[in-house]
């Protein structure tokens, strides 16, 4: 599959409840809104970038201006949980999409090189497997991180997610479909949930 079309569905719809009255995705990391970092990495990796908005959609779109985002999809049910945002993002993908990353908007330390390496692993299996990054710390069977790359044949399952049911529920129910990708990349575990987590929140 030499011309596979790979997308990144970036979830940027949440209410940021643990960040008080501020939208954490718009808070600064290294001088830029946090949501801009995963989007840039996805663009640099050559992915087609789709962003799911919900809370303050206009501000999220403005924060991502100029990066080359392919499409914004608004999830009107964002308040019910992440599952609806995953479903909305997957349903909005073009039918020609062969696989898609589910990326979290509050994980700014995912390098483009990691995304490219995961696509390479998926290509070896003709995009039949779910590629899951696994932290090498602690040896084999280490903790599972994000983002996760899903092949097209499981998109229908992702489209049925609701409430707080995340994409990892699909992984737990289909162990035979999993291909682990061992990595020393610490960014697969780093997200920002509270104001205290931001070094330059200001």
C-alpha positions as CSV (number, residue, x, y, z in Angstrom):
1,X,0.0,0.0,0.0
2,X,2.4,2.6,-1.3
3,X,0.0,5.6,-1.2
4,X,-1.8,4.9,2.0
5,X,-3.8,7.9,3.4
6,X,-3.3,8.3,7.1
7,X,-5.3,10.8,9.2
8,X,-4.9,12.2,12.7
9,X,-8.1,12.8,14.6
10,X,-7.2,15.4,17.3
11,X,-9.7,15.5,20.2
12,X,-10.0,19.2,21.2
13,X,-13.6,19.3,22.5
14,X,-13.4,18.9,26.2
15,X,-14.6,21.2,29.0
16,X,-11.2,21.2,30.9
17,X,-13.1,20.8,34.2
18,X,-9.9,20.2,36.2
19,X,-8.4,23.4,34.8
20,X,-11.0,25.6,36.5
21,X,-12.5,28.3,34.4
22,X,-9.8,28.2,31.8
23,X,-9.6,26.2,28.6
24,X,-6.4,24.2,29.1
25,X,-6.0,23.6,25.3
26,X,-5.5,27.3,24.8
27,X,-3.0,27.7,27.6
28,X,0.7,28.1,26.7
29,X,3.4,25.5,26.4
30,X,6.7,26.9,25.0
31,X,4.9,30.1,24.1
32,X,2.0,28.4,22.1
33,X,-1.4,27.0,22.9
34,X,-1.0,23.4,24.0
35,X,-3.4,22.1,21.2
36,X,-1.1,23.6,18.6
37,X,1.7,21.2,19.4
38,X,0.1,17.8,18.6
39,X,-1.5,19.4,15.5
40,X,1.9,20.6,14.3
41,X,3.5,17.2,14.8
42,X,0.7,15.5,12.8
43,X,1.2,17.9,9.9
44,X,4.9,17.5,10.0
45,X,4.4,13.7,9.9
46,X,2.5,14.1,6.6
47,X,-0.9,13.2,8.1
48,X,-4.3,14.6,7.1
49,X,-5.3,16.5,10.3
50,X,-8.9,16.5,11.5
51,X,-9.7,18.3,14.7
52,X,-12.9,17.7,16.8
53,X,-14.1,20.8,18.6
54,X,-16.8,21.2,21.2
55,X,-16.1,23.7,24.0
56,X,-15.1,27.2,22.6
57,X,-14.8,25.9,19.0
58,X,-14.0,29.3,17.5
59,X,-11.1,29.8,19.9
60,X,-9.7,26.3,19.2
61,X,-9.9,27.0,15.4
62,X,-8.2,30.3,15.8
63,X,-5.4,28.7,17.9
64,X,-4.7,26.3,15.0
65,X,-4.8,28.9,12.2
66,X,-2.1,28.5,9.7
67,X,-1.0,25.0,10.5
68,X,-2.8,23.3,7.6
69,X,-5.6,21.5,9.5
70,X,-7.7,19.7,6.9
71,X,-11.0,19.8,8.7
72,X,-12.7,20.9,11.9
73,X,-15.7,18.8,13.0
74,X,-17.9,20.2,15.8
75,X,-19.2,17.6,18.3
76,X,-22.4,19.1,19.7
77,X,-22.5,16.2,22.3
78,X,-19.0,17.0,23.6
79,X,-20.3,17.4,27.2
80,X,-21.3,13.8,27.4
81,X,-17.8,12.5,27.2
82,X,-14.8,11.7,25.0
83,X,-16.4,8.7,23.2
84,X,-18.7,11.0,21.2
85,X,-15.8,13.1,20.0
86,X,-13.9,10.0,18.8
87,X,-17.0,8.9,17.0
88,X,-17.6,12.3,15.4
89,X,-14.0,12.5,14.2
90,X,-13.9,9.1,12.7
91,X,-17.3,9.6,10.9
92,X,-16.0,12.8,9.4
93,X,-13.0,11.1,7.7
94,X,-13.0,10.7,3.9
95,X,-13.8,7.2,2.8
96,X,-10.3,6.9,1.3
97,X,-8.7,7.0,4.7
98,X,-6.7,3.8,5.4
99,X,-5.9,4.4,9.1
100,X,-6.2,7.1,11.7
101,X,-4.5,8.2,14.9
102,X,-6.6,9.2,17.8
103,X,-4.6,12.0,19.4
104,X,-5.4,14.0,22.5
105,X,-5.2,17.8,22.3
106,X,-3.6,18.1,25.7
107,X,-0.6,15.9,24.8
108,X,2.0,18.3,23.4
109,X,5.1,16.2,23.5
110,X,4.4,13.7,20.7
111,X,7.1,14.1,18.0
112,X,6.4,13.8,14.3
113,X,9.1,11.1,14.2
114,X,7.1,8.9,16.5
115,X,4.0,9.2,14.3
116,X,6.0,8.3,11.2
117,X,7.6,5.3,12.9
118,X,4.2,4.0,13.9
119,X,2.9,4.4,10.4
120,X,5.8,2.4,9.2
121,X,5.0,-0.4,11.6
122,X,1.4,-0.4,10.4
123,X,2.4,-0.5,6.8
124,X,4.3,-3.8,7.4
125,X,0.9,-5.4,8.4
126,X,-0.9,-3.8,5.5
127,X,-2.8,-1.6,8.0
128,X,-4.6,-4.6,9.6
129,X,-3.4,-4.1,13.1
130,X,-4.1,-1.5,15.8
131,X,-0.7,0.1,16.6
132,X,-0.2,0.8,20.3
133,X,2.8,2.6,21.7
134,X,4.2,0.8,24.8
135,X,6.7,2.5,27.1
136,X,9.9,0.5,27.5
137,X,10.3,1.5,31.1
138,X,10.0,-1.7,33.1
139,X,10.8,-3.9,30.2
140,X,8.2,-5.9,28.2
141,X,4.6,-5.4,28.9
142,X,5.1,-1.8,29.9
143,X,2.4,0.7,30.1
144,X,0.3,1.7,27.1
145,X,0.5,5.3,25.9
146,X,-1.0,7.6,23.3
147,X,-1.6,8.1,20.4
148,X,-3.0,4.9,19.0
149,X,-3.2,4.2,15.3
150,X,-6.4,2.4,14.1
151,X,-6.9,0.7,10.8
152,X,-9.9,1.4,8.6
153,X,-11.6,-1.9,9.3
154,X,-12.3,-0.9,12.9
155,X,-13.7,2.5,12.2
156,X,-17.2,1.3,12.5
157,X,-16.5,0.2,16.0
158,X,-15.1,3.6,16.9
159,X,-18.1,5.3,15.5
160,X,-20.3,3.6,18.1
161,X,-18.5,5.0,21.1
162,X,-20.5,7.0,23.5
163,X,-20.1,8.9,26.8
164,X,-16.8,8.5,28.5
165,X,-16.1,5.3,26.6
166,X,-12.7,5.9,25.0
167,X,-11.0,4.2,22.1
168,X,-9.0,2.0,24.5
169,X,-12.1,-0.1,25.1
170,X,-11.8,-1.4,21.6
171,X,-8.2,-2.4,22.3
172,X,-9.1,-4.4,25.4
173,X,-11.8,-6.2,23.5
174,X,-9.6,-7.2,20.6
175,X,-6.2,-8.4,21.8
176,X,-5.6,-10.3,18.5
177,X,-5.6,-7.0,16.6
178,X,-3.0,-5.3,18.6
179,X,0.6,-4.7,17.5
180,X,2.7,-3.2,20.2
181,X,5.3,-0.5,19.3
182,X,8.0,-0.3,22.0
183,X,9.4,3.2,22.5
184,X,11.5,5.3,24.9
185,X,9.5,8.4,24.0
186,X,8.3,9.9,27.3
187,X,5.7,12.1,25.5
188,X,3.3,9.2,25.1
189,X,2.5,9.5,28.8
190,X,2.5,13.3,29.3
191,X,-0.8,15.2,29.3
192,X,-1.9,18.4,31.1
193,X,-5.0,18.2,33.2
194,X,-4.6,20.9,35.9
195,X,-3.4,24.5,36.0
196,X,-0.4,23.3,38.2
197,X,0.8,21.2,35.3
198,X,1.6,24.2,33.1
199,X,5.1,25.5,33.5
200,X,4.4,28.8,31.8
201,X,0.7,29.2,32.2
202,X,1.0,32.8,33.4
